[in-house]
Amino acid sequence: MKNVYMKILIILMFFSGIFQLSIFNLSWEYFRIIQAVHVLSSAFIAIFLLLPYVNLHTYEYMIVRRAKSTSGVILGILLFFIVASGFYLFFVGNPGGDAIGLVSYYIHLFGSFVLLYFLFLHARKKIDFNAKPFVVVALLIGISYPSISYSSEKLTNIQLEDGASRYHNEDWTNSAKCKSCHEDIFNQWADSNHRHITGSNPYYMVMENLAGADMGDEFRQWCMGCHNPSAVTTKQKRSTHRMDMNSMPSSLFEKGSQSLIDELKSHGNSRLEQGVSCVTCHRIKKADSKGNSSYTLDITNRKKYVFEDSNSKVEKWLSEKFINSNPVVHKESYSNKLYKESAYCASCHDEFLPDDSKRSVVSTFKEWEKSPFNNPKDPSKHKSCIDCHMTYLKDGKLAPLKGQSTTGGTVKENIKVHYFSGSNHFLSGLKSKEHEDQSIQLLRTSADIDVDIKNGKVLVGVKNVGAGHHLPTGVSDFRELWLDITVTDKDSKVVFSSGKLKSDGNLDTDARPFMKVFGDENLKPVGLLFWRYKKLISDTRIPAGERRVESYDITDAASLKYPLKVVVKLNFRIYPQWVTNAVQRAFPQLPNPPVVMLKEIQKDF
């Protein structure tokens, strides 16, 4: 009778595993329960029932009775490997880059079919060994391997899937939770500007507060749609350091998002995190550039494994094992072909005034669309946003990094790094020199300069060779890109200079910055209040692939002592000093951003 029970248990274990195959197309609610039942019950049955039974059964028939049973021996060997592979899949998983994990998957899957075959033969006390089943299994492995190898004024346009009107804190997932399996990616993101674009970004906090004071608190939503989506979707009215204890604090100088990790341990998902989280990006279903934060989110229809939302250490550990043992559904839940397209970035990197005029404040995506980098018909010339901003840099060049997005996962030749390198080297650099270095390297690929002197004029050419958008882009009033020029004569006397910093740190009035200047209806610069923009005063930025020549007159050039030495620097500063001064009144601990020299050329004439 005990033999019958054991066979029934084995068959139940078999079918609870088989029902997890994609061919059955079970709904996720059934799947996750079956997976948990299969894993936990199989472990219990194997350890406390099956293995003790096999041990006694083997002793009785092979030692005491000295019975000879080929099918029994094969059954024992198969059972050992199936149990061992099952435990490996549970404790280690099959993330894709582990050969043992892959082999374990096949042993566990196809070995179960072979086990049933021999169980059937063994039960009838006969064995007519036939190679056909093994040929079938081998063919199945061969066939399967490739697939497994691997607004009131429309202040924000965020749409929630299925017509939902809001989310709750617990619907979101603390990004620190992702670290257990995606450690390298988390560490890159943790000090990035996508992570730190709200409470730990003093410039943003001052601007949001100014917007609220100038236009009313509701207007903050225009800023928060991209900078603080979890707050917008949970109906928070403002971003503050603690959001009335509803959100986590984050320090300006904090490294590795330690507060996020600590909050996960102490509060689970009960408090919101600032900035663009893992779930924000990886649960966007649609995106376009029709308005501010013009994307569709779906965070409540995620396929979650059993215990995935638990705060219990044991249950969280079990949940991770369930995911690792069968990660396909998890991967599909956080992947979308949209993520490889530049249009994905458009919803936040094209920005419009939230009124009927729809005047463009930021047009980074549209600039790229019109650029020579947008050339899908010629892959050798086509570069998407992620090709530049999510590719590793080394020695001043894009150098695709070989690595893993999942710990133990498939090794990829070009892992998409999550430093999110861009113009703001300063704030991420306060936390991580690696992040600062990646952004500065990218900035230095953007332009080339040349210089000549003709007819008493210094002619400096600046060509946008590396940026797939205007140089600079973003809210261009708040970016400083300019030429610093010094001309000395034979006696090293300075005979001409331009583009120097004044003693108060601001750029001298003789400088020629490449920038966009917003004005009000009377063409008066709007300064910090860029949402008051009515008319464009000037735009001297350089589109992708284009060259701009700046001409400077040298006084009494004919009477100078030659040869003349010309030194030209293309300098960049992420924020003008006047902007930083305003922010430092609220955040006195904020240091001044440095001037970064992107290019330098020296030439004698």
Buried (B, 14 or more C-beta within 10 A) or exposed (E): EEEEEBBEBBEBBBEBBBBBEEEEEBEBEEBBEBBBBBBBBBBEBBEEBBBEBBEEBEEEBBEEEEEEBEBBBBBBEBBEBBBBBBBBBBEBBBBBBBEEBBBBBBBBBBBBBBBBBBBEBBEEEEBEEEEEBEEBBEEBEEEBEEEBEEBEBBBBBBBBBEEBEEBEBEBBBBBBBBBBBBEBBBBBBBBBBBBBBBBBBBBBBBBBBBBBEEBEEBBBBBBBBBBBBBBBBBEBBBBBBEBEEBBBBBBBEBEBBEBBBEBBEEEBBBBBBBBBBBBBBBBBEBBBBEBBBBBBBBBBEBBBBBBBBBBEEEBBEBBBBBBBBBBEBBBEBBEBEEBEBBBBBBBBBBBBBBEEEEBBBBBBBBBBBEBBBBEEEEEEEBBBBBBBBBBBBEEEEBEBBEBBBBBBBBEBEBBBBBBBBBBBBBBBBBBBEBBBBBBBBBBBBBBBBBBEBEEEBBBBBBBBBBBBBBBBBBBBBBBBBBBBBBBBBEEEEEBBBBBEBEEEBBBEEEBBBBBBBBBBEEEEBBBBBBBBBBEEBEEBBBBBBBBBEBEBEBEEBEEBEEEBBBBBBBBBBBBBBEBBBBBBEEBEEBEEBBBBEBBEBEBEE
